Amino acid sequence: MARVALVTGGSRGIGAAISVALKAAGHNVAANYAGNDDAANAFKAETGIPVFKWSVADYDACAEGIKKVEAELGPVDILVNNAGITRDGMFHKMTKEQWQEVMSTNLNGLFNMSHPVWPGMRDRKFGRIINISSINGQKGQMGQVNYSSAKAGDLGFTKSLAQEGAFKGITVNAVCPGYIGTEMVRAIDEEVLKKNILPHIPVGRLGEPEEIASIVAFLSRDDSGFITGSTISANGGQAMI
């Protein structure tokens, strides 16, 4: 069944792959983005998927943005909370701003996006919320105390909200990618990839954005309603949690 899907950070990287996969599954997709107008417009031109600009760190902007999406496409039944940022640094050097910026987007953003669509999902007795967490939210990562904390918080959010939504036909699940071959990861020095990253991935390669997108597409299906509160790890065996 075709539904309206909203993907945050949906015009680049993993988010772009998710948007494309959901469109291929027959859904009407809206891609949110925060800042890169050129990339968003290029994505729209290439895929035909409409793009909407706002920061998921701003609750009021989220509520207003969702209203615009719903006015154009209809009520949101599938929400993919994919938007995320990094502000890495060793903890003794981390600033309050680095901590707060990551928390505002990577954790508060889940509340800011999910809260406005939740009443409609409850009323319609259907909803799919998929939160893109991270391997580092499961195992931690030196130099990413802020990021790992936020992504671990995403998992608690997922499990708790899943319990509230279950009897209303709303599922809430999380996907934890490992190292995925996005533009950002592929920009890492090749020697660093070969020596410090790939040896720790049992399958011996980076993941592809489309592999994460296929998991999200599956969790979004009408017939995936018995899966909720789950965390799916997609990391090539790097952390078997």
N, C-alpha and C positions, 0 to 999 in steps of 0.2 A: 504494500500500500504506500502510495506517495505521501510523504509528510514534509513539514517545514523543518529544516535543520539549520541551526546557527552554530558556526564554528568560530571561536575566538582565536586571534592570531592565525586566521584562516587563509591568508594570501601568500604565505611563504613557508618553506621547509615542510615539516611534518604536517602543519595545519593546512597547507595547500594540497598536499596529497590526500588528506582527510576530506577536504571539501570536494575534490574531484571524485573520490570514491563514493561519497554519499550522493553526488549528482548521478554517477553511473548506476547507482542502485535505484534511481528513479525519484529521488527526493528533490524538493525545491530548496536550494541551499543559499544561505547568506553567509558571507565571509566578513568577519570583523577584523579590523587592523587598527594599530595605534598611531603609526607615524610615517611610514614609508609610502608616500603617495605614488611615486613612480612605479614601485614594485606592485602596489595594489592595482593600479590602473592597467598595467601590463597583464597581470593575472586575470583581470576582468575581461580584457580584450581577447585573451587567449582562450579562456574557458567559458565565457558567457555568464559566469557566476557574479551576481551583484556584490559590491563591497560597501561596507559601512564603517565609518571612522569614529572611534571613541576609545578612551582608556578604560580598561576593566578595573583599574584601581579607584575609579570614581563611581560611587554608587548611583548618584543622580544621572551621570552620563550613561551608565548602563541601562537604567530604567527608560530614559528617553530614547536611547538607541534601539532598544528592544521594541518600543512602541513604533518606531519608524519601520523596522523589519516586519512587524506584524501587520502594519497598515499596507505594506507593499505585497507581502507574500502570504500572510495568514498567521494564525497562532503557532507559536514554536512548540513542537512536540519532541524535538531532538536537540539537545544542547551539548556541545563538546567544548569543555573548558580546557583549551590548549595553550592560550597565551601565557608566556613566561619570559622572565628576564634573568640575567645573572649580573651580580656585582661582587665578583670573587675577591678574596683577600684573606690572609691569615687572621685569625680572630683577634690577636693582640694589636693588629693594625686596622681592623674593621671599624668603620665609622657608623655612627647612629643612622646616618642617611643611607648607607649601603644596606644596613639591616632593614630599615623601614621601607625602602623602595622595593626590595624583593618581597617582603611580606605583603605589601599593599597589592602587588600584582599577582604573585604566585599563590597566595593563600586567601587574602581578602577578596581577590577577584572571583573566586569560586562562589563566595556568598553574594557578592554584588551582581553576578550574572544569574545565579540559580534562584535567588529570592524573588525577583520580579516574575519569573515564568512559573514558579511553583504553584500559585493558586490556580492558574489556568490548567495546568497538568492535573491537579487534583479534581477540578470540576469535570474535566473530560475523561477522567479515569484512565489516562495514558500519559506516559512520559519516559524518555530515555535521557539520562544525564551520564556522560562519560568524561571523567577527569583524567587528564594526561599528567601523571606524576613523573617519577624518575627512579632509576636504579639507585641514585644517590639519596633519595628519600627512604629507601629500604635499608641501605648499608652504611650511609654516611659518606662524606668525602672531605678530606683535608683541604682547607682553603675555601670551603663552601658551607660553613656553619649556617649562614642565612638561607641559602638555597636548599640545603638538605632538610633544615627545620621546616621550611614552608612546604616542601614536597612530602615530608612525613605527615605534616598536618593535613594535606590533601587526602591522605589515606584514612585518617580519623574522620574527616568530613564525609568521605564516601560511605564508610561503614555505618555511621550514625544516621545520615540522611536516608540511606537505603532502608533502614528499619522503619522510618516514618512513612516512606513512600510505598512500601510493599503492598499494603492492603488497598491502595488506591491505583494500582496498576502502573506505578512508576518504578523503574529500576535505576539504580545509581551504581556505577562501576568505575574502576580505575585501571589505567594501563600504565605500566612502568617501563618505558624504553631504556635500553642501554645506549651504547654509542651508535648513533644513526648517521648515515652519510649525508647529512645536510650540508649546505654551503658553509656553515660555521665550522663544522667538524672537519670537513675536507680542506679547510684553510690551515689546519694544524700542519706543522712541518712534517714532511713525509718520513723523516728519520725518527721523529718522536712517535708517530703512529706505529711504525714498524717495531720499534724497540720497547716502547712503554705502554702501548695500548693494545694492539692486536695480540700480543702473546698472552694476554689475560682473558681473551675471548675464545672459548673452546672451539667455536665454529670457524674461527680463523679469519673473520672479515667483519666489516661494519654492517649494521642493518641498513635496510632501505626504508625511506619514508613510506613507501607503498605497503610495506609489511605491517607497519603500525596502523595505517589507514584501513587495511583489511580487517584488523581486529575491531576497530571502531565501527566499521560498517556492519559487522556481524552482531555486535552488542546493540546496535541501533534497530535491529530487525524486530518486527512484531512478534515473531516466534522465538525471541530470546528472553521472554518474560520470566523464566525460572532462574535466570542468572542475575543476582543482585548482591551488592555488598562485596563483590569479588575484586581482587587485584590480579591482573594478568601481567606477568613479567615477560618482556620481550627483549632479552639482552644477550642472546647467543650463548647462554650458559655461564655468563660471567659471574652472576650471583644467583644461586639456586635457593630462593627464599620461598 
